[in-house]
Amino acid sequence: MTRDVMIFLNDAERIKFAGYLEQDAQSNEGLIEQMEKLPALDAVIKKKRVEVMACRVVVQMLRGVETQTIK
């Protein structure tokens, strides 16, 4: 099912989206570091950590797709 979704992205779009997700994950990691210094943000921190993991999983999937040309 996930492969069907990826087929709609060309190589350049897939690379660009993967780069965006990597940046977003890094940004969220920085935000998590700052939030850890404040009390009572455990639920928000947990949510952000899940978002970072999800971004990294999608990046791996996007970068793992092989290009196929149908003639």
LOPADREN-868305 format. One record per atom (N, C-alpha, C, O): residue in three letters; x, y, z. Coordinates in steps of 0.05 Angstrom, whole numbers, plus 32768, in hexadecimal, padded with zeros to 4 digits. Example, Ala and Ser with C-alpha at 12.3 -4.5 7.8 and 13.67 -1.06 7.14 Angstrom:
// residues 2
ALA81087F8E809C/ALA80F67FA6809C/ALA81087FBE809C/ALA811D7FBE80A9/SER81017FD3808E/SER81117FEB808F/SER81028001809D/SER810C801780A1/
***
This chain:
// residues 71
MET80107FE88000/MET800080008000/MET801180198000/MET800B802C7FF1/THR8026801A8010/THR803780328011/THR804680367FF7/THR804B804C7FEF/ARG804C80207FE9/ARG805A80237FD0/ARG804880307FBB/ARG8052803F7FAA/ASP802E802B7FBC/ASP801B80387FAA/ASP801B80567FAC/ASP801980647F98/VAL801E80607FC5/VAL801E807D7FC9/VAL803880897FBE/VAL8037809E7FB2/MET804E807B7FC1/MET806880867FB9/MET806B80877F9A/MET807B80967F90/ILE805B80787F8C/ILE805E80777F6F/ILE805580927F63/ILE805C80977F4C/PHE804680A27F72/PHE803D80BC7F67/PHE805280D17F6A/PHE804E80E77F5F/LEU806880CC7F77/LEU807E80E07F7A/LEU809480D87F66/LEU809C80C17F64/ASN809D80EC7F56/ASN80B480E77F45/ASN80CD80E87F56/ASN80CC80EE7F6E/ASP80E480E17F4B/ASP80FD80E07F5A/ASP810380FA7F68/ASP810A80FA7F80/ALA810181107F5A/ALA8107812B7F65/ALA80F581327F7C/ALA80FD813C7F91/GLU80DB812C7F79/GLU80C881327F8E/GLU80CD81207FA7/GLU80CB812A7FBE/ARG80D381077FA2/ARG80D980F57FB8/ARG80F180FE7FC8/ARG80F180FE7FE1/ILE810681067FBA/ILE811F81107FC8/ILE8119812A7FD7/ILE8122812D7FED/LYS810A813C7FCA/LYS810481557FD7/LYS80F381507FF0/LYS80F8815D8005/PHE80DF813F7FEF/PHE80CE81398006/PHE80DE812C801C/PHE80DA81328034/ALA80F081198015/ALA8101810C8029/ALA811281218037/ALA8116811F8050/GLY811D81348028/GLY812D81498034/GLY811D815A8047/GLY81278161805D/TYR81058160803F/TYR80F381708051/TYR80EE8161806B/TYR80EF816D8080/LEU80E881478069/LEU80E281378080/LEU80FB81368093/LEU80F8813680AB/GLU811381338087/GLU812B81328097/GLU812F814D80A6/GLU8136814C80BE/GLN812A81638099/GLN812C817D80A6/GLN8118818080BC/GLN811E818A80D2/ASP8100817780B7/ASP80EA817880CB/ASP80F2816880E3/ASP80ED817080FA/ALA80FD815080DF/ALA8105813F80F5/ALA811B814C8106/ALA811A814C811E/GLN812E815880F8/GLN814481668107/GLN8139817E8116/GLN81418182812D/SER8127818C810A/SER811B81A38118/SER810C819B8130/SER810E81A78146/ASN80FC8185812E/ASN80ED817B8144/ASN80FF8171815B/ASN80F981748172/GLU811681658153/GLU8129815B8167/GLU813481738177/GLU813781718190/GLY81398189816A/GLY814281A18178/GLY812D81AC818A/GLY813381B581A1/LEU811481AB8181/LEU80FE81B48191/LEU80FA81A381AA/LEU80F581AC81C0/ILE80FD818981A6/ILE80FB817681BC/ILE8110817C81D2/ILE810A817C81EA/GLU8129818181C9/GLU813E818881DC/GLU813681A081ED/GLU813B81A08205/GLN812B81B481E0/GLN812381CC81EF/GLN810B81C68202/GLN810B81D08218/MET80F881B781F8/MET80E181B18208/MET80E881A08221/MET80DA81A18235/GLU80FC818F821E/GLU8104817E8235/GLU810D818E824D/GLU810E81848263/LYS811581A78248/LYS811E81B8825E/LYS810681C4826D/LYS810A81CF8283/LEU80EE81C28262/LEU80D781CE826F/LEU80C681B8827C/LEU80C481A18271/PRO80BA81BD8293/PRO80AA81A982A0/PRO808F81A68293/PRO808581B88285/ALA8083818F8297/ALA80678189828F/ALA806281898271/ALA804C818F8268/LEU807781838261/LEU807381818244/LEU80778164823A/LEU807C81608222/ASP80758151824C/ASP807A81358244/ASP8069812B822D/ASP8072811E821B/ALA804F8132822D/ALA803D81298218/ALA8045813581FD/ALA8044812781E9/VAL804C814E81FD/VAL8054815C81E4/VAL806E815081DA/VAL8072814B81C2/ILE8081814B81EC/ILE809B814081E5/ILE8097812481D9/ILE80A3811E81C5/LYS8086811481E5/LYS808080F981DB/LYS807580FB81BE/LYS807D80EB81AD/LYS8062810D81BA/LYS80568110819F/LYS806B8118818B/LYS806B810E8174/LYS807C812B8192/LYS809181348180/LYS80A5811E8179/LYS80AE811B8163/ARG80AB810D818D/ARG80BD80F68188/ARG80B180E38175/ARG80BF80D88163/VAL809780DE8177/VAL808980CD8164/VAL808A80D98148/VAL808E80CA8135/GLU808680F38146/GLU80878100812C/GLU80A380FD811F/GLU80A580F98107/VAL80B881008130/VAL80D380FD8126/VAL80D780E1811B/VAL80E280DD8105/MET80CF80CD812B/MET80D280B18122/MET80C280AC8108/MET80CC809F80F6/ALA80AA80B78106/ALA809A80B380EE/ALA80A880C080D6/ALA80A880B480C0/CYS80B280D880D9/CYS80C180E580C3/CYS80D880D480BA/CYS80DC80D080A2/ARG80E780C980CD/ARG80FE80B980C6/ARG80F6809F80B7/ARG8104809680A5/VAL80E0809380BF/VAL80D7807B80B2/VAL80CF80818095/VAL80D680728083/VAL80C080978091/VAL80B8809F8076/VAL80D080A58065/VAL80D1809E804D/VAL80E480B38070/VAL80FC80B98061/VAL810A809F8058/VAL8112809D8041/GLN810C808C806A/GLN811880728062/GLN81088065804B/GLN8114805A8039/MET80EE8066804D/MET80DD805B8038/MET80E1806A801D/MET80E3805D8008/LEU80E28084801E/LEU80E580948006/LEU8100808F7FF9/LEU8102808C7FE1/ARG8114808D8009/ARG812F80897FFF/ARG8134806C7FF6/ARG814680677FE7/GLY8123805A7FFF/GLY8126803E7FF8/GLY811780367FDF/GLY8119801E7FD7/VAL810880487FD3/VAL80F980427FBB/VAL810B80407FA2/VAL811C80527F9E/GLU8108802C7F93/GLU811780297F7A/GLU810680357F63/GLU80EE80327F62/THR811480447F52/THR810680507F3B/THR8102803B7F25/THR8114802C7F1F/GLN80EA803B7F1A/GLN80E480297F04/GLN80D780397EEE/GLN80C6804A7EF3/THR80DF80347ED6/THR80D480417EBE/THR80C5802C7EAE/THR80CF80177EA8/ILE80AC80327EA8/ILE809C80217E97/ILE809B802C7E7B/ILE809580437E76/LYS80A3801A7E68/LYS80A480237E4C/LYS808E80167E3C/LYS808C801B7E24/
***
